Amino acid sequence: MTDLEGTAGVTSFHDETYPEGRHHVLARQLAMAEVNAAVDGFLEAGCDDVLIIDGHGPGGLWFEHMHPEAKMLHGRPVAPRSVRDSVLKEYDATVIIGQHAMSGIATSNLNHTQSSRSIYSITLNDRPIGEIAQWALYHGAFGIPLIYLTGEEDACTEAEQLVHGIKTVAVKKGLSRESAISISKEKARELIREGARQAIEAHRTTPLPPLVWEGPFVLEKRFFHTHDADRYDTVAGTERIDGQTIRITGEDIRQVIYS
Ligand SMILES: [Zn+2]
């Protein structure tokens, strides 16, 4: 799974990660090259099927430059979960390339959770979570472990706290929400490729378990503005906690985690 905000050289929502940004295409090309480097590492380690999932909201990759041996699952709106899940279940492990940390981490470049424009924060069973936990828990429910993550330094820390033993590679260090120190694109790709190979080799020797938390699940989602919470008024299993916050409860993590 790929995201755009944790790519080396990408620091700005308005100029790079939003589709109307003046350097958006360049950012997508940088992200695609990092993903291709990871594909190289996986193939070197003997993987026989690499599916790239473009996980950035409006799309964050550049298909023209995709690694010739990879495939891409892309397009918006995303396919229904019932359809996507049957594809995901065919794979042994998942990784995240180009990730940023959760909203509220002040030193994380481009920190946000799901939507930089509407979501203030998300907690699951009272624990603050970001996109890494969402992805790892969703796939954990299928028995698929998250074994590798690259991106911004605080995202690497967030992943290491969630999944003990995960391999991570930082390609930039955030200084504030829209400022970072990036390594060169060449160095980033070299580290990502090498890390990808090592992650697979380590997983073969000592497999990482899928991330599974104990249910039932209570997810609270706080928005910047009340109109975003208004949209949940008719959604079953949802309560309004206050003007900006909704609460969703359930037994199945897959029903709850992306609500
Ligand atoms: Zn993201």
Residues whose N, C-alpha, C, O or C-beta is under 5 A from the ligand:
A	BS01	ZN	D3 E131
